[in-house]
Amino acid sequence: MYISQEENMVLSSVFEDIQVIGESEDPEWIAAKLQQMKDPDFESNVVADSQSKGFDKGILEFLNLVQDQPWIYATHQFGYIAPHKSGSIQTQPIQHPSAIQADNTLKNNRVNIRLDRLHIEKYPGGGTHNVLITFAVRNQVADAQESVSFSQTYRVQEGQSAGISGYPIFIGLNVGSQGIAFECSTVNVKNEQDKAILAALESSPFQSGLKLLTTTQPAIAPFTEITLGVVKLLAQRHENVAVQKFYLGLDFENTAMGCRLAEGNYIAVQVADETLIDWSKWIYKAEVGAIVHKADSSKLPYNYVIFRISRYEE
């Protein structure tokens, strides 16, 4: 069943019933989850403290341990990097998407969305992470919208980024007059049996992103339902945990707090507060292909996702 654009704009997130670890208010649940995942910090510190100091003191030590972990936050801060001139190696400023000018030529047009960076500063469990990342948007077709989603899995060493750039997610996405709503979630998969499911997502049908048309595609709905069903199942399984999720609405309006739709890179950083990062102190350094601090060239010490929006061409 299709939903009108006006109705669709107020729909909740497709990831609403996935609880990321940072949303939990139960320290015992978090502690149990980290034990299941054999997190090295938890195993070496909190278990020993619980045995020597008692359970209550052990939980307090645990809370002190996790409060500054990059994965404990449920908030994301967004940034934007404009396209650079071909061949240029000049540094580029980073802005909040509310501070840029919307590109009205994208209205009722088509765009591509690609994944340029998946950086895991630290996730629960330690070591090499099997990360299931899922993207969801609503594709405008005629007078209706169809929900579409796409999942991919990456093995990422802690403190590093996945070996990808320009990975196709949605090709030829139809943008409505109101813009697009882009969602993303990540699940850290430690369960050995579930890794077989991740292997299926690495097969050829899942390797080229979703190529969208200007007309309704009957196969999209069941494909999307299967994808989201797998994500929700894995997020709840023993030894697995959802770590990040965000919703970013990009429009053509000029309101102070709205985020604008334009070609370029959008950054979603997992942080304690949505105003934590002062983007004026950070730049994109083209010669190294990384976001660095102006003062000392240090890199962002957070978990983050960078995706790219570009104009679709036949």
N, C-alpha and C positions, 0 to 999 in steps of 0.2 A: 504494500500500500504506500502510495506517495503522499507527501505532506506539503501543503502550500509553503511558499517561502516565508510568509509572515509567521506561520505557526512554527516552522522549523527553527527560526531564529531564537525561540525561547526554549527549545528542547535542551534537556540536560546532557552532560557529557556521556559519550558511549562507554567511558571508563568509570562511570560514577560508582559502580558496585565493586571496583577493585580498590582495595585499601593498600596504599603504600606504607612502608614501615614507619615513615615519619608521621603518619596520621594516627598511629596507635597511641592511646593514652594509658596503656597497660604495660608497665615495665616488666612484669613477669612474662607476658606474651613475647615481648621483644627479646628478653633473656633466653627464653626457650627456643625461639627461632634462631638466635645466634648459636646456641648450643647444637641445634640440629645441623646447622651449616658448618659446624666446626670452625667458627671464626677464631683465628689465632690470638687476637687481642683479648677476646672474652675468655677463652680457654686458659690462657696463661695468667690473667689478672683476677678476674671476678670469681672464678671457681675457687681459687686459692684463698681469696679474701673471705668468701662465704664460709669456707670450712674453718678458718682461723678466727673470724670475728663474729660469726653468727649470720643467719640469713638476712635479717633487716639491715645490718651494717654492710653486708655484701651487696644488697640491692642499691644502697646509697653510693657505694663505690662504683657500682655498675652505671648508675645515672651520671655520675661525674665523668666516667669514661666515655659514654656515648654522646654527651651533650654537644660536643664539638666535632663529631664525626660528619664528614660531608654527606653521608647518606641519611642522616636523621631528620633532615628538613623536608617539609611538604610544600615549601614555597619556591617559586622560580622568578628570576629577574630576567627581563628580555633586553636584547640589544639588536642593533641593525648596522650592517656594513654595506655601503652603496657599491655598485659595480665600479670597477676601475677601468681606466683606458687600456686598451690592448697593448701589451708590452711594457706597461709601466711597473716600476718597482718602488714607487713612492709609498710611504706609510699612509694608512687611511684611518680617519677618525671613526669612533664607534658612538652611536647615538641610541637613545631609547626610541622604539618605533612610534611613539606618540609625538616625537619631535621632527619627523620627516614629512615631506610632501607626498601625498598620495598620487599615484599614477593613474589618472582617470581613463587613460587609453586602454587599461586592462579591464575596465568595466564591460561586462557582457562579451568578454573575449576569452582566450584559452591560455593556460600557463603550464609550465612544467615545474614539478617540485622534486628536488634531489637532496640526498643526504651528503653533506660535506665533512662532517666530523661527529664522532661519538667518542667522548673522552671520559674515561673512568678514573677519577682521582682516587676514590676508594668506595668499594661496595662491600656489603656484609659477606663474610666468608673468606676473604683474602685470596691471594694468588691470582690465577687466571680465571676470568669470569666468562661464563656462557650467558650472553645477554640477548634476550628476546626483545626486540624493539618493534613496536607497532604504531602505525600512523593511521589517522582517520580524518576524512574530510567529507563534505557534501558536494556532490557534483551536480551543477545546475543543468537540467535538460528540459527544453521547452518551458512549460509553466510549472515544473515540479523539480524536486531534488531527490537524488538517490545517495544514500550513505555508502561510502566505499572505505575499505581499510586494506592495509598491506602490512605484512610482518616479515621480518628478516632476523637472522641470528648471527651474532659475531662473537668470536673469542677474543677477549681483551685482557691484557696483563694489567694488573693494578698500577695506577700512576701513568698509564699510557693511553693512546687513542687507537681505535680500530683502524686497520689498514685500508681505509676507503676514502674516496673523494669523488663527488659527482655521481653517487649511486642513485639510479632512477627509482623514484617512489611512485609518483603519479605523473603520467605523460599525457598532455592534452586536457588537463582539468578545466572544466567550464566554469568560469567565474560569473556569478550573478551580479545584479546591479547593487547589491548590498555588500559585496566582498566575499571572503571565504572564512570559514572557521576551521582551524587546523588543530588537531589533537595528537598527543604522543604519550606512550607509556613504555616503561622498561621493566622487565622481570629478570631477576638474577636466578638462573636455573642451576641448582646443585644436585638435584635428584638424578641419579645415574639412569634410571629407567626412562625419565622424561627426555634425556638427551637424544633418544631415538626419534622423538617428535621433532626436535630441533633439526636433526639430520634431514627429515622430510622437507622442512622449510628451506633447505639448501639445495633442493632438487631444481631442475631447469624451469618448471612452471612458475616458481617463485623468485626467479633470479632477475627478471627484466622489468620489474615494476608493473603497475597497472596502466595499460593504455586505454584511455577513456575516449568515448565517442560523443557526438553531439546529440545522439538519440539514446533512448533507454536501452540498456543491455540486460536482458533477462538473467544472464548468468552471474551478474554482479551481486545481486541480493544473497543467493546461497553462498557464494564465495566469501562475502563479507561476514555472514553469520557464522560460517565455519571458522574463519580467522579469529573473530572475537571470542567464539566459544573456546578455542584452544588457549587463547591468552588468559581468559578468566579461569579456566581449569588449572593451568600451570601456576598461576599466581597464588592459588589456594593450596597447592600440594606441599607435602612434607619436604623440607629442605630447600624449598624455593621461596622467593620473596619479591614482591613488587617494590621497586625503589623510587622510580620517578614517574610522574604524570603531569601534564600541563595542557591547558586549553588556551589558544591564542586566536582571538577574533581580529581579522584584518579587514578594514573597511575604507571607504572613501570620504568619510566625514572630517570635519575640522574641530571636533570637540577636544577639550584639553586632555582628557585621559584616554581617548581612543587610540588604537594602534592602526597605522596606515598600511595599505597594501601598495607595494612597489617592487620592482625588480631589485634583487640583491640578496644578501645573506641575513638570516635571522638567527639570533643566538638565544638559547634558553638555558639558564644557569641555575642549578639547584643551590639555594642559599637560605640563610636563616631569616632574612628580611628582604623584601622586594626593592629596598633602597640601599642595600649594603654596598653595592659596587658603584663607584663614581666613574662612569665611562669616560669622562674627560681625562682621566689618568691612564687610560689604556688605548692601545692602537693595534691595528692589524699590520704586521710587518710582512710585506709581500715576499721579500727575498728568502725568508725562512718559512713562510706559509703558516704563521701562527699569531695568536693574540698575545701581546706582551705588555708589560708595564713600561711606561715611558721612562721612569727613573732608573730601573736596574735590569730591564729586559726579562724579568721573571715572568713565568707563565701563570695563567689562571689556576689557582689551587682548588678547583671545584669540579664536580661532575657537570658536564654540559653537552648539549646537542646543538649542532649548527646545520640548518637546512637552507637551501637556495631556491629562490623563485625566479624563473626566467620566462620570457615570452615564448609561446609555442609557435613553431614554424612547420609548415607542411613539408 
